[in-house]
């Protein structure tokens, strides 16, 4: 497939940015993880003395598992053309691999007592867990660390705050960035505590076939050991034919919350750029507008916002759909599960766009200072609070009369007002030292 002929932009225009995700969410990856689960299950059956696997046979199967190739996946797809069943095709492929060993008699132990969902509902959680640990969470963490670094760099830069879009008590740029650092940190921590669960228990979750064949075996203990010790997942104890996906839905919702934080951040950065608090580095040859040569558009933050929106729309459907299945099983989860990588791809694309946008930013302190200098009215809060401390009568009302709804309140006007107050000279001096640049409060260390 050529990128120019791909229907989806994640397989076309943006394919190079999400190349690593093919190891988790492609058809090849799903087949590979199914093979891993089937072989690990066969190894455990051998360890528990249900069958015999020679060292040579184990080496061969481990080589298949650890060096699984696209060619192997294509061979399985060829078998699927006959079986019309994807998991059964994996079973037949592994039986053919056992024919190449000195343990041909072990073939019927492949997929012993299992239903296809014992494989799918362990393979998919396993690839999901790995994709989160090796791709998405590191991408979030790197972005968070980048923001933290910028917050420290801009720690002492005063900035006019805007509440309801109106001038408000001044803040510091670094602290405003730290707001997003803390939000991301909290949500990443919450997400990391959500277990990755699997279903493993036979056709309807009761180990029926296993138990009838070997009634003296503790299959619950066996299943728990396989899923939790071998695969590193958490086995659900009570299931239908499929995993109920509640914790997977919780992952989707957690990602959606983090993405919402990033959408909020992108919109703030877009606004700061429009206010000229930031300039953007120019790259030779780039065009901002096809018609207006002067423009340097904040396209990275805009593209990120768009991709995050697509991701969240899909995550919303996934978290709403997957936990619902008629009676013990319907197939509506099957095609939906094949799309879980799509919102992750859009999220990774968005995170990379934000990183590019951040790397282009050039702080324009002159614009921030100008905004502060043009809004002396914002220190009215400080003045009336100190007057309250001094038990001056009706200070709020006095400052309201002076400043509310009025434009062009200057340093001179405020100082004239302060001079007219019947308060000690020391307090007047204290009030006159307050400026929009130094009235920035205190924040926690970071």
FIDRENKE-523743 format. One line per 4 residues: number of its first residue (from 1); their letters; for each residue x, y, z of C-alpha. Coordinates in Angstrom, 3 decimals. Example, Ala and Ser with C-alpha at 12.3 -4.5 7.8 and 13.67 -1.06 7.14 Angstrom:
<sepas>
1	as	12.300 -4.500 7.800 ~ 13.670 -1.060 7.140
</sepas>
This chain:
<sepas>
1	xxxx	0.000 0.000 0.000 ~ 1.274 3.458 -0.913 ~ 0.769 6.312 1.520 ~ -0.795 8.302 -1.321
5	xxxx	-3.472 5.649 -1.870 ~ -4.263 4.944 1.795 ~ -7.801 5.762 2.876 ~ -6.868 6.527 6.466
9	xxxx	-4.381 9.361 7.102 ~ -2.770 7.331 9.876 ~ -1.745 4.795 7.200 ~ -1.005 7.532 4.685
13	xxxx	-0.018 11.099 5.470 ~ 0.983 10.388 9.080 ~ 2.194 6.792 8.724 ~ 5.847 7.538 9.478
17	xxxx	4.910 9.217 12.756 ~ 3.177 6.128 14.131 ~ 5.357 3.417 12.597 ~ 5.980 1.787 15.996
21	xxxx	2.267 1.223 16.582 ~ 2.207 -1.386 13.820 ~ 3.924 -3.709 16.312 ~ 0.779 -3.617 18.456
25	xxxx	-2.273 -2.761 16.377 ~ -1.771 -4.150 12.873 ~ -3.261 -7.433 11.668 ~ 0.250 -8.856 11.772
29	xxxx	0.600 -7.793 15.418 ~ -2.686 -9.372 16.457 ~ -1.715 -12.657 14.813 ~ 1.709 -12.496 16.463
33	xxxx	0.222 -12.005 19.924 ~ -2.212 -14.879 19.347 ~ 0.760 -17.093 18.488 ~ 2.535 -15.972 21.661
37	xxxx	-0.465 -16.870 23.835 ~ -0.986 -20.252 22.162 ~ 2.675 -21.241 22.535 ~ 2.953 -20.020 26.138
41	xxxx	-0.200 -22.027 26.943 ~ 1.284 -25.122 25.338 ~ 4.508 -24.644 27.319 ~ 2.557 -24.425 30.593
45	xxxx	0.593 -27.584 29.762 ~ 3.937 -29.313 29.177 ~ 5.346 -27.955 32.434 ~ 2.295 -29.366 34.250
49	xxxx	2.956 -32.777 32.633 ~ -0.147 -32.926 30.431 ~ 2.131 -33.544 27.437 ~ 5.791 -33.936 26.645
53	xxxx	7.782 -31.387 24.727 ~ 11.421 -32.129 24.053 ~ 14.011 -29.369 24.448 ~ 14.382 -29.280 20.674
57	xxxx	10.622 -28.824 20.169 ~ 10.556 -26.066 22.775 ~ 13.453 -24.302 21.092 ~ 11.691 -24.489 17.751
61	xxxx	8.427 -23.070 19.120 ~ 10.232 -20.377 21.079 ~ 12.037 -19.385 17.908 ~ 8.681 -19.135 16.105
65	xxxx	7.342 -16.964 18.934 ~ 10.356 -14.689 19.332 ~ 11.123 -14.292 15.637 ~ 7.599 -14.233 14.298
69	xxxx	7.656 -12.645 10.863 ~ 5.299 -11.061 8.369 ~ 5.830 -14.190 6.271 ~ 4.541 -16.318 9.173
73	xxxx	1.495 -14.066 9.429 ~ 0.900 -14.398 5.689 ~ 1.042 -18.182 6.021 ~ -1.638 -17.992 8.725
77	xxxx	-3.776 -15.739 6.524 ~ -3.547 -18.361 3.765 ~ -4.866 -20.997 6.177 ~ -7.644 -18.594 7.202
81	xxxx	-8.844 -18.495 3.584 ~ -9.827 -22.140 4.087 ~ -10.947 -22.119 7.727 ~ -12.697 -18.724 7.540
85	xxxx	-11.713 -18.460 11.207 ~ -8.715 -16.399 12.272 ~ -7.877 -18.129 15.559 ~ -8.348 -21.637 14.143
89	xxxx	-5.860 -20.671 11.443 ~ -3.288 -19.930 14.165 ~ -3.952 -23.356 15.699 ~ -3.388 -25.124 12.371
93	xxxx	-0.230 -23.094 11.742 ~ 1.251 -24.190 15.067 ~ 0.334 -27.808 14.388 ~ 2.306 -27.572 11.153
97	xxxx	5.221 -26.145 13.119 ~ 5.050 -29.093 15.518 ~ 5.224 -31.402 12.477 ~ 8.731 -29.997 11.961
101	xxxx	9.805 -31.221 15.400 ~ 10.219 -34.563 17.149 ~ 6.947 -33.934 19.055 ~ 4.297 -34.426 16.381
105	xxxx	2.113 -36.226 18.917 ~ 1.743 -32.949 20.831 ~ -0.315 -31.358 18.069 ~ -3.724 -31.948 19.667
109	xxxx	-2.602 -30.103 22.777 ~ -2.478 -26.871 20.806 ~ -5.568 -24.841 21.800 ~ -6.592 -27.634 24.193
113	xxxx	-9.989 -26.926 25.789 ~ -9.994 -23.322 24.626 ~ -12.353 -21.089 22.707 ~ -11.098 -18.384 20.369
117	xxxx	-11.849 -15.692 22.936 ~ -9.426 -17.271 25.402 ~ -6.804 -16.318 22.839 ~ -8.254 -12.977 21.700
121	xxxx	-9.046 -11.809 25.219 ~ -5.480 -12.473 26.330 ~ -3.661 -11.445 23.138 ~ -5.455 -8.097 22.849
125	xxxx	-4.959 -7.113 26.516 ~ -1.297 -8.114 26.185 ~ -0.685 -6.010 23.083 ~ -2.671 -3.178 24.698
129	xxxx	-0.543 -3.346 27.863 ~ 2.675 -3.297 25.860 ~ 1.519 -0.420 23.664 ~ 0.613 1.617 26.723
133	xxxx	3.905 0.906 28.506 ~ 6.200 1.333 25.501 ~ 4.418 3.964 23.408 ~ 1.531 6.024 24.777
137	xxxx	2.506 6.539 28.414 ~ 6.113 7.425 27.487 ~ 4.793 9.914 24.905 ~ 2.574 11.530 27.537
141	xxxx	5.406 11.522 30.087 ~ 7.897 13.091 27.664 ~ 5.420 15.847 26.825 ~ 4.740 16.439 30.520
145	xxxx	8.484 16.683 31.174 ~ 8.873 19.118 28.287 ~ 6.148 21.318 29.775 ~ 7.781 21.095 33.201
149	xxxx	11.060 22.292 31.709 ~ 9.321 25.265 30.072 ~ 7.499 26.039 33.320 ~ 10.844 26.311 35.099
153	xxxx	12.289 28.413 32.277 ~ 9.349 30.861 32.499 ~ 8.924 30.657 36.276 ~ 9.540 34.389 36.866
157	xxxx	7.762 35.807 33.820 ~ 4.762 37.901 34.991 ~ 1.651 37.713 32.839 ~ -1.773 39.303 32.875
161	xxxx	-4.358 36.642 33.657 ~ -7.657 36.544 31.802 ~ -10.777 35.247 33.536 ~ -13.923 35.295 31.419
165	xxxx	-11.651 36.813 28.761 ~ -11.190 39.940 30.868 ~ -8.032 41.299 32.552 ~ -7.622 39.670 35.982
169	xxxx	-5.105 39.422 38.809 ~ -1.646 38.877 37.288 ~ -0.047 35.453 37.318 ~ 3.223 33.960 36.132
173	xxxx	3.650 32.148 32.835 ~ 5.560 29.259 34.380 ~ 2.793 28.592 36.893 ~ 0.174 28.556 34.125
177	xxxx	2.193 25.856 32.353 ~ 2.485 23.958 35.651 ~ -1.304 23.794 35.795 ~ -1.169 21.448 32.792
181	xxxx	1.838 19.543 34.159 ~ -0.048 18.755 37.359 ~ -3.239 17.832 35.527 ~ -1.398 15.444 33.229
185	xxxx	0.593 13.969 36.102 ~ -2.536 13.189 38.113 ~ -4.342 11.563 35.214 ~ -1.326 9.539 34.065
189	xxxx	-0.996 8.225 37.636 ~ -4.669 7.269 37.736 ~ -4.397 5.530 34.378 ~ -1.334 3.556 35.442
193	xxxx	-3.315 2.073 38.345 ~ -6.038 0.607 36.108 ~ -5.357 -3.125 35.737 ~ -5.143 -4.747 32.310
197	xxxx	-7.537 -7.668 32.488 ~ -7.980 -10.857 30.509 ~ -10.535 -13.617 30.110 ~ -9.314 -17.201 30.165
201	xxxx	-11.789 -19.930 31.019 ~ -13.091 -21.900 28.081 ~ -16.205 -21.576 25.950 ~ -18.420 -19.817 28.504
205	xxxx	-15.911 -18.982 31.207 ~ -16.288 -22.133 33.363 ~ -13.428 -24.364 32.111 ~ -16.111 -26.866 31.031
209	xxxx	-13.923 -28.816 28.588 ~ -10.864 -28.694 30.829 ~ -12.793 -29.905 33.866 ~ -14.557 -32.754 32.104
213	xxxx	-11.234 -34.035 30.738 ~ -9.254 -33.590 33.969 ~ -11.707 -33.135 36.863 ~ -8.997 -33.395 39.531
217	xxxx	-6.975 -30.469 38.159 ~ -7.475 -27.059 39.757 ~ -8.142 -25.190 36.531 ~ -8.905 -21.941 38.331
221	xxxx	-5.414 -22.016 39.818 ~ -3.969 -23.013 36.446 ~ -5.764 -20.166 34.636 ~ -4.756 -17.601 37.241
225	xxxx	-1.134 -18.714 37.037 ~ -1.106 -18.599 33.236 ~ -2.660 -15.177 32.882 ~ -1.013 -13.479 35.840
229	xxxx	2.436 -15.106 36.107 ~ 3.121 -16.022 32.494 ~ 1.375 -13.199 30.613 ~ 1.536 -10.503 33.297
233	xxxx	-2.170 -9.633 33.108 ~ -5.012 -9.866 35.648 ~ -7.409 -12.753 35.145 ~ -11.086 -11.994 35.638
237	xxxx	-12.684 -14.725 37.738 ~ -16.243 -14.521 36.438 ~ -16.810 -14.068 32.722 ~ -19.026 -15.120 29.855
241	xxxx	-17.360 -16.264 26.643 ~ -15.637 -12.889 26.476 ~ -13.887 -10.425 28.735 ~ -16.355 -7.773 29.851
245	xxxx	-13.972 -4.910 28.943 ~ -14.876 -2.691 31.892 ~ -11.255 -1.951 32.750 ~ -10.361 -1.526 29.101
249	xxxx	-13.165 1.046 28.938 ~ -11.624 2.712 31.991 ~ -8.358 2.981 30.058 ~ -10.196 4.592 27.149
253	xxxx	-11.826 7.087 29.504 ~ -8.487 7.858 31.166 ~ -6.868 8.532 27.792 ~ -9.821 10.700 26.863
257	xxxx	-9.352 12.805 30.020 ~ -5.660 13.301 29.296 ~ -6.490 14.223 25.720 ~ -9.059 16.750 26.952
261	xxxx	-6.337 18.361 29.052 ~ -4.165 18.577 25.946 ~ -7.008 20.090 23.914 ~ -7.368 22.715 26.644
265	xxxx	-3.616 23.348 26.483 ~ -3.623 23.651 22.670 ~ -6.417 26.220 22.807 ~ -4.583 28.254 25.438
269	xxxx	-1.357 28.219 23.429 ~ -3.253 29.152 20.273 ~ -4.727 32.123 22.160 ~ -1.383 33.218 23.598
273	xxxx	0.074 33.152 20.083 ~ -2.849 35.193 18.769 ~ -2.178 37.709 21.592 ~ 1.480 37.751 20.464
277	xxxx	2.719 36.528 23.856 ~ 4.656 34.069 21.705 ~ 6.260 34.422 18.324 ~ 7.052 31.310 16.294
281	xxxx	10.369 30.299 14.801 ~ 10.375 30.471 11.025 ~ 11.562 27.504 9.023 ~ 13.097 28.238 5.645
285	xxxx	10.774 27.371 2.788 ~ 7.621 27.023 4.883 ~ 4.468 28.888 3.878 ~ 1.997 30.159 6.487
289	xxxx	-0.745 31.107 4.069 ~ -1.202 30.589 0.339 ~ -2.414 34.196 0.054 ~ -0.883 36.168 2.929
293	xxxx	2.929 36.013 2.895 ~ 3.362 37.461 6.406 ~ 1.541 34.705 8.269 ~ 3.085 32.112 10.585
297	xxxx	0.117 30.020 11.593 ~ -0.021 27.953 14.844 ~ -0.723 24.848 12.784 ~ 0.924 22.375 15.173
301	xxxx	-1.473 23.197 17.996 ~ -4.398 23.252 15.562 ~ -3.478 19.852 14.092 ~ -3.043 18.446 17.582
305	xxxx	-6.470 19.680 18.637 ~ -8.048 18.093 15.570 ~ -6.350 14.722 16.086 ~ -7.178 14.693 19.786
309	xxxx	-10.806 15.340 18.927 ~ -10.900 12.397 16.514 ~ -9.209 10.185 19.104 ~ -11.689 11.141 21.804
313	xxxx	-14.687 10.531 19.554 ~ -13.462 6.998 18.913 ~ -12.546 6.427 22.561 ~ -16.052 7.511 23.552
317	xxxx	-17.573 4.877 21.272 ~ -15.140 2.181 22.380 ~ -15.769 2.755 26.089 ~ -19.542 2.839 25.560
321	xxxx	-19.759 -0.149 23.216 ~ -17.327 -2.795 24.377 ~ -18.763 -3.471 27.877 ~ -22.129 -4.356 26.301
325	xxxx	-22.713 -7.852 24.879 ~ -25.913 -9.838 24.497 ~ -26.156 -12.752 26.941 ~ -22.946 -14.807 26.951
329	xxxx	-21.555 -13.443 23.657 ~ -22.264 -11.557 20.518 ~ -19.784 -10.560 17.826 ~ -20.212 -6.802 18.007
333	xxxx	-16.994 -6.539 20.005 ~ -14.896 -8.284 17.358 ~ -14.793 -5.620 14.652 ~ -14.743 -2.830 17.233
337	xxxx	-11.666 -4.251 18.980 ~ -9.765 -4.133 15.711 ~ -9.964 -0.340 15.899 ~ -8.485 0.251 19.354
341	xxxx	-5.191 1.315 17.804 ~ -6.790 4.098 15.743 ~ -7.382 6.569 18.611 ~ -3.931 5.762 19.986
345	xxxx	-2.429 6.626 16.604 ~ -4.291 9.950 16.462 ~ -3.200 10.676 20.039 ~ 0.475 9.980 19.288
349	xxxx	0.246 12.177 16.176 ~ -1.255 14.938 18.336 ~ 1.419 14.666 21.023 ~ 4.147 14.931 18.380
353	xxxx	2.391 17.975 16.901 ~ 2.343 19.656 20.324 ~ 6.057 18.920 20.754 ~ 6.775 20.552 17.392
357	xxxx	4.646 23.543 18.343 ~ 6.463 23.964 21.647 ~ 9.832 23.834 19.909 ~ 8.792 26.735 17.659
361	xxxx	7.775 29.080 20.487 ~ 9.727 32.268 21.134 ~ 8.640 34.208 24.218 ~ 7.686 37.812 23.435
365	xxxx	8.141 39.438 26.839 ~ 7.518 42.881 25.367 ~ 3.915 41.917 24.591 ~ 3.368 40.495 28.075
369	xxxx	4.802 43.635 29.668 ~ 2.728 45.897 27.469 ~ -0.448 44.078 28.502 ~ 0.477 44.465 32.152
373	xxxx	1.311 48.143 31.749 ~ -2.036 48.769 30.057 ~ -4.028 47.179 32.872 ~ -3.193 48.883 36.139
377	xxxx	-6.801 48.381 37.217 ~ -5.969 44.773 38.128 ~ -4.127 45.890 41.263 ~ -7.419 47.246 42.635
381	xxxx	-7.922 43.859 44.294 ~ -4.623 44.274 46.144 ~ -5.402 47.821 47.243 ~ -8.879 47.039 48.574
385	xxxx	-7.585 43.947 50.407 ~ -4.914 45.932 52.254 ~ -7.507 48.613 53.031 ~ -9.722 45.879 54.534
389	xxxx	-6.756 44.881 56.658 ~ -6.493 48.480 57.820 ~ -10.257 48.524 58.530 ~ -10.800 51.310 56.024
393	xxxx	-14.569 51.804 55.469 ~ -16.079 50.241 52.301 ~ -12.804 49.754 50.376 ~ -14.289 47.397 47.796
397	xxxx	-16.970 49.880 46.892 ~ -14.432 52.703 46.637 ~ -12.245 50.735 44.219 ~ -15.270 49.541 42.280
401	xxxx	-16.340 53.145 41.730 ~ -12.855 54.018 40.549 ~ -12.172 51.092 38.198 ~ -15.174 48.963 37.187
405	xxxx	-16.034 49.170 33.510 ~ -13.538 51.944 32.945 ~ -10.694 51.787 30.499 ~ -7.303 53.423 30.635
409	xxxx	-6.867 53.275 34.410 ~ -3.238 54.338 34.799 ~ -0.582 54.176 37.443 ~ -0.981 57.927 37.879
413	xxxx	-4.734 57.641 38.490 ~ -4.306 54.877 41.053 ~ -1.558 56.696 42.900 ~ -3.690 59.848 42.957
417	xxxx	-6.497 57.791 44.488 ~ -4.129 56.287 47.076 ~ -2.800 59.743 47.992 ~ -6.371 60.951 48.677
421	xxxx	-7.049 58.183 51.198 ~ -7.060 58.971 54.918 ~ -4.592 56.263 55.901 ~ -1.077 56.291 57.412
425	xxxx	1.742 57.353 55.114 ~ 3.436 53.960 55.523 ~ 0.358 52.203 54.169 ~ 0.188 54.615 51.229
429	xxxx	3.825 53.787 50.480 ~ 3.025 50.080 50.705 ~ 0.136 50.443 48.266 ~ 2.161 52.435 45.751
433	xxxx	4.770 49.674 45.561 ~ 2.192 47.293 44.117 ~ 2.356 46.982 40.319 ~ 0.833 44.635 37.748
437	xxxx	4.328 43.141 37.393 ~ 4.869 42.230 41.056 ~ 1.306 41.450 42.120 ~ 1.668 37.777 41.219
441	xxxx	1.168 35.983 44.534 ~ 2.965 32.788 45.523 ~ 2.846 29.228 44.218 ~ 4.189 25.877 45.333
445	xx	7.765 25.012 44.447 ~ 8.304 23.167 41.190
</sepas>
